[in-house]
């Protein structure tokens, strides 16, 4: 199921999938050939990600319990990892999309149906 994304209270017009079950978190984006649609994956709970086995780079937003961005990683290349111990969720986006949407540390992001 794809949901929409709010960035700092405004609709961002991109589709986001949710991964909140263990098997969804396990598979993540590995079976996704690209991130045109959906444009991202919201993983909860999650405070670290990897791109092992992936064929493309991603942007990663680490979020606190309120959906506030506490760390932003741009263009995380394949076969890399990143983490943020304070994070409660992560939002993996198509590489470059965080910049396009002007998502900054401290802003709040949320999903809508």
N, C-alpha and C positions, 0 to 999 in steps of 0.2 A: 504494500500500500504506500503510495507516494503522498507526501504532505507538502504544504507550502512553508516558506520560511519568512519570518519577520526579523529584520535587523534594526535594532534600536527603535522599535515601534512602527517601522514601515515595511510594507510587503516587498519582498525581493524577487518575486516572479521566477523562482526556481523550484524544481521538485526535489524533495529529500525523502529517502527511505529511512525507516527506523529499524535499528537492530537492538532489541532489548531482551532477547532470549539467548541462552548460551550458544546454541547452534548458529544463530544469525551473527553473533559476535565472532564466532570461530571462523566462519566463511568470509564475513566482511565484504570487501570489494573484489575478492579473488576471482569470482566468476563473471565480473563485469568487464566487457571488452573496452569500454570507455565511459566517460562521465558526461555524456551529452544530455541524457534524460534517463534516470534521474541525475541530477548534478551533484549529489552528495549522499552521505550516509551518517546518520546521527546514532552514535553508539553509547548505550548506557547500561550499567555502570562501566566506566572506562577511564583510565588515567595514563595509558600508554598505547601506542600503535606501532605497527611495522608495515613495511611495504615488501616483505619477502615474497617472491614469486609474482609480483605485479609487473606490468609492462609500461606503466606510466607514472608520472609524478602526481602528487596530490598536495593540496593545502590542508592544514590541520588546525582546527580551533579547539583548544582545551577550555572547558567550561566548568564553572563552579555550580553549586546546587541551585542557584537562582538563574542559571543560564547566562551568566556574565562571562565574557571572554577573559581568561587569565593568562593565556599564552597563545601566540599565533606563530605557526611555522609555515612558511611559504615554500612551495616547490620541493617537498620531501621526495627525493628521488627513489626509484626502485632499490630494494635491498638495503634500506636504511630503517632506523627506528627513532622514535622520539617519545618523551614522557613528561608528565607534570604531576607530581605526587599529590598536589592539592585538588586536582581535577576530579569531577564526579561524572563527566561525560565528555565525549569528543564529537566534533563535527568534521568529517572528512569531505572536502570539496574538490571539484575539478581544479587542477593547477591554474592559478591566476584569478580564480573567482573571488577569493577573499579580497584581493586588491580591487577588482572590478566593482564589488559591492561596498568597498571602503569600510570593511569591518576592522575595528580597532580594539585593542586591549581596553577593557573597562566597559565596552558596550554590551548590551544584552541581546541575545538571539533566542528565538522561540519558534516552535512549529505550530501550524494551524492546519485543520482538516482540509 
